[in-house]
């Protein structure tokens, strides 16, 4: 999966407006300020605060909110 690099440059965290970085196998976008990962599903970033996964949970393999 490859996220368009131009898209990555214009995306910002919806919570704090900080820059995002790709994580893992390009399956999430990390906001280091908020320690949240926004999942990428079917090559589409899910930029909803309610869908964001805490970075610590993401590192343990959690990919969806329950």
Biopython code that builds the backbone (N, CA, C, O; Angstrom):
import numpy as np
from Bio.PDB.StructureBuilder import StructureBuilder

atoms = [
    (1, "UNK", "N", (0.850, -1.163, 0.000)),
    (1, "UNK", "CA", (0.000, 0.000, 0.000)),
    (1, "UNK", "C", (0.897, 1.227, 0.000)),
    (1, "UNK", "O", (1.898, 1.285, 0.715)),
    (2, "UNK", "N", (0.529, 2.190, -0.800)),
    (2, "UNK", "CA", (1.353, 3.382, -0.883)),
    (2, "UNK", "C", (0.467, 4.621, -0.862)),
    (2, "UNK", "O", (-0.365, 4.824, -1.746)),
    (3, "UNK", "N", (0.657, 5.424, 0.138)),
    (3, "UNK", "CA", (-0.097, 6.662, 0.255)),
    (3, "UNK", "C", (0.584, 7.729, -0.591)),
    (3, "UNK", "O", (1.807, 7.871, -0.557)),
    (4, "UNK", "N", (-0.199, 8.464, -1.336)),
    (4, "UNK", "CA", (0.319, 9.538, -2.172)),
    (4, "UNK", "C", (1.121, 10.508, -1.311)),
    (4, "UNK", "O", (0.612, 11.021, -0.314)),
    (5, "UNK", "N", (2.359, 10.758, -1.687)),
    (5, "UNK", "CA", (3.253, 11.620, -0.897)),
    (5, "UNK", "C", (2.760, 13.064, -0.852)),
    (5, "UNK", "O", (2.973, 13.751, 0.147)),
    (6, "UNK", "N", (2.110, 13.534, -1.907)),
    (6, "UNK", "CA", (1.550, 14.891, -1.895)),
    (6, "UNK", "C", (0.419, 14.997, -0.883)),
    (6, "UNK", "O", (0.281, 16.010, -0.198)),
    (7, "UNK", "N", (-0.388, 13.949, -0.792)),
    (7, "UNK", "CA", (-1.471, 13.926, 0.190)),
    (7, "UNK", "C", (-0.898, 13.948, 1.595)),
    (7, "UNK", "O", (-1.399, 14.673, 2.454)),
    (8, "UNK", "N", (0.129, 13.176, 1.838)),
    (8, "UNK", "CA", (0.757, 13.126, 3.155)),
    (8, "UNK", "C", (1.269, 14.508, 3.582)),
    (8, "UNK", "O", (1.206, 14.852, 4.763)),
    (9, "UNK", "N", (1.769, 15.287, 2.643)),
    (9, "UNK", "CA", (2.300, 16.612, 2.959)),
    (9, "UNK", "C", (1.225, 17.601, 3.401)),
    (9, "UNK", "O", (1.511, 18.529, 4.157)),
    (10, "UNK", "N", (-0.011, 17.409, 2.937)),
    (10, "UNK", "CA", (-1.059, 18.371, 3.294)),
    (10, "UNK", "C", (-1.940, 17.906, 4.457)),
    (10, "UNK", "O", (-2.697, 18.702, 5.013)),
    (11, "UNK", "N", (-1.847, 16.629, 4.827)),
    (11, "UNK", "CA", (-2.653, 16.140, 5.945)),
    (11, "UNK", "C", (-2.083, 16.623, 7.275)),
    (11, "UNK", "O", (-0.870, 16.735, 7.450)),
    (12, "UNK", "N", (-2.985, 16.903, 8.200)),
    (12, "UNK", "CA", (-2.600, 17.310, 9.554)),
    (12, "UNK", "C", (-3.522, 16.613, 10.534)),
    (12, "UNK", "O", (-4.633, 16.213, 10.185)),
    (13, "UNK", "N", (-3.062, 16.475, 11.742)),
    (13, "UNK", "CA", (-3.867, 15.869, 12.797)),
    (13, "UNK", "C", (-5.134, 16.711, 12.988)),
    (13, "UNK", "O", (-5.040, 17.924, 13.176)),
    (14, "UNK", "N", (-6.307, 16.090, 12.942)),
    (14, "UNK", "CA", (-7.533, 16.865, 13.127)),
    (14, "UNK", "C", (-7.712, 17.376, 14.560)),
    (14, "UNK", "O", (-8.508, 18.282, 14.803)),
    (15, "UNK", "N", (-6.981, 16.801, 15.490)),
    (15, "UNK", "CA", (-7.106, 17.211, 16.893)),
    (15, "UNK", "C", (-6.218, 18.410, 17.225)),
    (15, "UNK", "O", (-6.674, 19.364, 17.855)),
    (16, "UNK", "N", (-4.935, 18.365, 16.798)),
    (16, "UNK", "CA", (-4.000, 19.430, 17.195)),
    (16, "UNK", "C", (-3.353, 20.150, 16.009)),
    (16, "UNK", "O", (-2.623, 21.123, 16.198)),
    (17, "UNK", "N", (-3.616, 19.680, 14.803)),
    (17, "UNK", "CA", (-3.105, 20.281, 13.553)),
    (17, "UNK", "C", (-1.610, 20.059, 13.321)),
    (17, "UNK", "O", (-1.012, 20.742, 12.490)),
    (18, "UNK", "N", (-0.995, 19.113, 14.041)),
    (18, "UNK", "CA", (0.422, 18.792, 13.845)),
    (18, "UNK", "C", (0.605, 17.919, 12.606)),
    (18, "UNK", "O", (-0.353, 17.352, 12.081)),
    (19, "UNK", "N", (1.855, 17.824, 12.149)),
    (19, "UNK", "CA", (2.193, 16.962, 11.020)),
    (19, "UNK", "C", (2.013, 15.497, 11.403)),
    (19, "UNK", "O", (2.079, 15.131, 12.576)),
    (20, "UNK", "N", (1.786, 14.670, 10.390)),
    (20, "UNK", "CA", (1.618, 13.234, 10.580)),
    (20, "UNK", "C", (2.733, 12.490, 9.857)),
    (20, "UNK", "O", (3.260, 12.972, 8.854)),
    (21, "UNK", "N", (3.090, 11.316, 10.368)),
    (21, "UNK", "CA", (4.083, 10.477, 9.717)),
    (21, "UNK", "C", (3.518, 9.082, 9.542)),
    (21, "UNK", "O", (2.735, 8.603, 10.361)),
    (22, "UNK", "N", (3.930, 8.438, 8.456)),
    (22, "UNK", "CA", (3.508, 7.067, 8.208)),
    (22, "UNK", "C", (4.131, 6.130, 9.226)),
    (22, "UNK", "O", (5.278, 6.318, 9.634)),
    (23, "UNK", "N", (3.381, 5.128, 9.633)),
    (23, "UNK", "CA", (3.894, 4.135, 10.570)),
    (23, "UNK", "C", (3.807, 2.744, 9.958)),
    (23, "UNK", "O", (3.024, 2.483, 9.045)),
    (24, "UNK", "N", (4.641, 1.865, 10.495)),
    (24, "UNK", "CA", (4.594, 0.455, 10.120)),
    (24, "UNK", "C", (4.656, 0.222, 8.636)),
    (24, "UNK", "O", (5.536, 0.726, 7.938)),
    (25, "UNK", "N", (3.710, -0.548, 8.174)),
    (25, "UNK", "CA", (3.642, -0.907, 6.753)),
    (25, "UNK", "C", (2.741, 0.061, 6.000)),
    (25, "UNK", "O", (1.967, -0.344, 5.132)),
    (26, "UNK", "N", (2.848, 1.331, 6.335)),
    (26, "UNK", "CA", (2.034, 2.397, 5.758)),
    (26, "UNK", "C", (0.548, 2.122, 5.963)),
    (26, "UNK", "O", (-0.271, 2.357, 5.075)),
    (27, "UNK", "N", (0.213, 1.611, 7.169)),
    (27, "UNK", "CA", (-1.185, 1.325, 7.476)),
    (27, "UNK", "C", (-1.758, 2.285, 8.520)),
    (27, "UNK", "O", (-2.867, 2.085, 9.016)),
    (28, "UNK", "N", (-0.991, 3.328, 8.846)),
    (28, "UNK", "CA", (-1.469, 4.321, 9.786)),
    (28, "UNK", "C", (-0.663, 5.598, 9.704)),
    (28, "UNK", "O", (0.456, 5.613, 9.190)),
    (29, "UNK", "N", (-1.247, 6.674, 10.217)),
    (29, "UNK", "CA", (-0.592, 7.981, 10.268)),
    (29, "UNK", "C", (-0.488, 8.395, 11.729)),
    (29, "UNK", "O", (-1.495, 8.482, 12.430)),
    (30, "UNK", "N", (0.727, 8.648, 12.180)),
    (30, "UNK", "CA", (0.991, 8.972, 13.579)),
    (30, "UNK", "C", (1.094, 10.468, 13.802)),
    (30, "UNK", "O", (1.798, 11.175, 13.082)),
    (31, "UNK", "N", (0.368, 10.942, 14.830)),
    (31, "UNK", "CA", (0.554, 12.292, 15.345)),
    (31, "UNK", "C", (1.370, 12.128, 16.620)),
    (31, "UNK", "O", (0.859, 11.626, 17.621)),
    (32, "UNK", "N", (2.617, 12.539, 16.594)),
    (32, "UNK", "CA", (3.470, 12.357, 17.775)),
    (32, "UNK", "C", (3.076, 13.302, 18.910)),
    (32, "UNK", "O", (3.346, 13.001, 20.073)),
    (33, "UNK", "N", (2.449, 14.428, 18.603)),
    (33, "UNK", "CA", (1.996, 15.358, 19.640)),
    (33, "UNK", "C", (0.870, 14.761, 20.486)),
    (33, "UNK", "O", (0.869, 14.883, 21.711)),
    (34, "UNK", "N", (-0.083, 14.117, 19.820)),
    (34, "UNK", "CA", (-1.251, 13.539, 20.504)),
    (34, "UNK", "C", (-1.045, 12.070, 20.865)),
    (34, "UNK", "O", (-1.819, 11.509, 21.641)),
    (35, "UNK", "N", (-0.011, 11.444, 20.310)),
    (35, "UNK", "CA", (0.240, 10.008, 20.486)),
    (35, "UNK", "C", (-0.954, 9.192, 19.990)),
    (35, "UNK", "O", (-1.385, 8.233, 20.631)),
    (36, "UNK", "N", (-1.482, 9.605, 18.819)),
    (36, "UNK", "CA", (-2.596, 8.911, 18.190)),
    (36, "UNK", "C", (-2.198, 8.458, 16.794)),
    (36, "UNK", "O", (-1.426, 9.124, 16.104)),
    (37, "UNK", "N", (-2.740, 7.314, 16.389)),
    (37, "UNK", "CA", (-2.530, 6.821, 15.034)),
    (37, "UNK", "C", (-3.883, 6.789, 14.334)),
    (37, "UNK", "O", (-4.847, 6.208, 14.832)),
    (38, "UNK", "N", (-3.931, 7.426, 13.169)),
    (38, "UNK", "CA", (-5.125, 7.406, 12.339)),
    (38, "UNK", "C", (-4.943, 6.285, 11.321)),
    (38, "UNK", "O", (-4.001, 6.319, 10.529)),
    (39, "UNK", "N", (-5.839, 5.286, 11.331)),
    (39, "UNK", "CA", (-5.661, 4.141, 10.438)),
    (39, "UNK", "C", (-5.855, 4.513, 8.964)),
    (39, "UNK", "O", (-6.567, 5.460, 8.630)),
    (40, "UNK", "N", (-5.208, 3.748, 8.108)),
    (40, "UNK", "CA", (-5.404, 3.866, 6.665)),
    (40, "UNK", "C", (-6.097, 2.583, 6.238)),
    (40, "UNK", "O", (-5.555, 1.491, 6.405)),
    (41, "UNK", "N", (-7.295, 2.720, 5.688)),
    (41, "UNK", "CA", (-8.080, 1.564, 5.255)),
    (41, "UNK", "C", (-8.334, 1.663, 3.757)),
    (41, "UNK", "O", (-8.869, 2.658, 3.270)),
    (42, "UNK", "N", (-7.944, 0.623, 3.037)),
    (42, "UNK", "CA", (-8.108, 0.579, 1.584)),
    (42, "UNK", "C", (-7.503, 1.823, 0.929)),
    (42, "UNK", "O", (-8.094, 2.416, 0.027)),
    (43, "UNK", "N", (-6.310, 2.205, 1.404)),
    (43, "UNK", "CA", (-5.528, 3.336, 0.909)),
    (43, "UNK", "C", (-6.176, 4.694, 1.185)),
    (43, "UNK", "O", (-5.817, 5.689, 0.556)),
    (44, "UNK", "N", (-7.136, 4.740, 2.129)),
    (44, "UNK", "CA", (-7.800, 5.992, 2.477)),
    (44, "UNK", "C", (-7.564, 6.277, 3.959)),
    (44, "UNK", "O", (-7.966, 5.480, 4.806)),
    (45, "UNK", "N", (-6.919, 7.400, 4.286)),
    (45, "UNK", "CA", (-6.718, 7.751, 5.700)),
    (45, "UNK", "C", (-8.052, 8.076, 6.377)),
    (45, "UNK", "O", (-8.853, 8.850, 5.855)),
    (46, "UNK", "N", (-8.272, 7.481, 7.527)),
    (46, "UNK", "CA", (-9.483, 7.750, 8.308)),
    (46, "UNK", "C", (-9.116, 8.833, 9.314)),
    (46, "UNK", "O", (-8.536, 8.551, 10.362)),
    (47, "UNK", "N", (-9.457, 10.064, 8.986)),
    (47, "UNK", "CA", (-9.026, 11.218, 9.768)),
    (47, "UNK", "C", (-10.102, 11.684, 10.749)),
    (47, "UNK", "O", (-10.392, 12.876, 10.845)),
    (48, "UNK", "N", (-10.682, 10.742, 11.465)),
    (48, "UNK", "CA", (-11.681, 11.039, 12.474)),
    (48, "UNK", "C", (-11.074, 10.816, 13.855)),
    (48, "UNK", "O", (-10.499, 9.760, 14.118)),
    (49, "UNK", "N", (-11.196, 11.792, 14.728)),
    (49, "UNK", "CA", (-10.617, 11.672, 16.065)),
    (49, "UNK", "C", (-11.184, 10.448, 16.787)),
    (49, "UNK", "O", (-10.456, 9.759, 17.502)),
    (50, "UNK", "N", (-12.462, 10.180, 16.605)),
    (50, "UNK", "CA", (-13.101, 9.033, 17.264)),
    (50, "UNK", "C", (-12.563, 7.687, 16.772)),
    (50, "UNK", "O", (-12.703, 6.679, 17.465)),
    (51, "UNK", "N", (-11.952, 7.659, 15.592)),
    (51, "UNK", "CA", (-11.412, 6.419, 15.032)),
    (51, "UNK", "C", (-9.917, 6.253, 15.300)),
    (51, "UNK", "O", (-9.350, 5.202, 15.003)),
    (52, "UNK", "N", (-9.282, 7.269, 15.854)),
    (52, "UNK", "CA", (-7.841, 7.221, 16.121)),
    (52, "UNK", "C", (-7.544, 6.207, 17.224)),
    (52, "UNK", "O", (-8.320, 6.043, 18.165)),
    (53, "UNK", "N", (-6.407, 5.534, 17.085)),
    (53, "UNK", "CA", (-5.965, 4.519, 18.034)),
    (53, "UNK", "C", (-4.782, 5.097, 18.822)),
    (53, "UNK", "O", (-3.851, 5.633, 18.221)),
    (54, "UNK", "N", (-4.804, 4.995, 20.146)),
    (54, "UNK", "CA", (-3.635, 5.441, 20.914)),
    (54, "UNK", "C", (-2.370, 4.712, 20.432)),
    (54, "UNK", "O", (-2.391, 3.512, 20.158)),
    (55, "UNK", "N", (-1.284, 5.462, 20.337)),
    (55, "UNK", "CA", (-0.034, 4.904, 19.804)),
    (55, "UNK", "C", (0.384, 3.632, 20.535)),
    (55, "UNK", "O", (0.834, 2.677, 19.902)),
    (56, "UNK", "N", (0.242, 3.608, 21.842)),
    (56, "UNK", "CA", (0.629, 2.438, 22.622)),
    (56, "UNK", "C", (-0.201, 1.210, 22.222)),
    (56, "UNK", "O", (0.341, 0.110, 22.109)),
    (57, "UNK", "N", (-1.511, 1.391, 22.008)),
    (57, "UNK", "CA", (-2.367, 0.286, 21.578)),
    (57, "UNK", "C", (-1.993, -0.160, 20.168)),
    (57, "UNK", "O", (-1.967, -1.355, 19.876)),
    (58, "UNK", "N", (-1.702, 0.810, 19.291)),
    (58, "UNK", "CA", (-1.318, 0.508, 17.911)),
    (58, "UNK", "C", (-0.074, -0.388, 17.893)),
    (58, "UNK", "O", (-0.004, -1.353, 17.133)),
    (59, "UNK", "N", (0.893, -0.056, 18.733)),
    (59, "UNK", "CA", (2.123, -0.833, 18.800)),
    (59, "UNK", "C", (1.882, -2.254, 19.291)),
    (59, "UNK", "O", (2.687, -3.149, 19.032)),
    (60, "UNK", "N", (0.776, -2.462, 20.000)),
    (60, "UNK", "CA", (0.426, -3.795, 20.488)),
    (60, "UNK", "C", (-0.476, -4.548, 19.509)),
    (60, "UNK", "O", (-0.927, -5.653, 19.810)),
    (61, "UNK", "N", (-0.741, -3.961, 18.346)),
    (61, "UNK", "CA", (-1.493, -4.655, 17.306)),
    (61, "UNK", "C", (-2.947, -4.268, 17.156)),
    (61, "UNK", "O", (-3.640, -4.824, 16.303)),
    (62, "UNK", "N", (-3.439, -3.320, 17.967)),
    (62, "UNK", "CA", (-4.824, -2.883, 17.847)),
    (62, "UNK", "C", (-4.957, -2.017, 16.605)),
    (62, "UNK", "O", (-4.202, -1.060, 16.432)),
    (63, "UNK", "N", (-5.921, -2.346, 15.730)),
    (63, "UNK", "CA", (-6.092, -1.580, 14.487)),
    (63, "UNK", "C", (-7.479, -0.981, 14.328)),
    (63, "UNK", "O", (-7.711, -0.214, 13.393)),
    (64, "UNK", "N", (-8.417, -1.316, 15.229)),
    (64, "UNK", "CA", (-9.771, -0.751, 15.157)),
    (64, "UNK", "C", (-10.250, -0.397, 16.558)),
    (64, "UNK", "O", (-9.794, -0.959, 17.554)),
    (65, "UNK", "N", (-11.180, 0.547, 16.606)),
    (65, "UNK", "CA", (-11.823, 0.918, 17.866)),
    (65, "UNK", "C", (-12.959, -0.062, 18.116)),
    (65, "UNK", "O", (-13.643, -0.492, 17.187)),
    (66, "UNK", "N", (-13.150, -0.408, 19.378)),
    (66, "UNK", "CA", (-14.276, -1.306, 19.712)),
    (66, "UNK", "C", (-15.496, -0.544, 20.094)),
    (66, "UNK", "O", (-16.527, -1.142, 20.402)),
]
sb = StructureBuilder()
sb.init_structure("model")
sb.init_model(0)
sb.init_chain("A")
sb.init_seg("    ")
for serial, (resi, resn, name, xyz) in enumerate(atoms, 1):
    if name == "N":
        sb.init_residue(resn, " ", resi, " ")
    sb.init_atom(name, np.array(xyz, "f"), 0.0, 1.0, " ", f" {name:<3s}", serial, name[0])
structure = sb.get_structure()
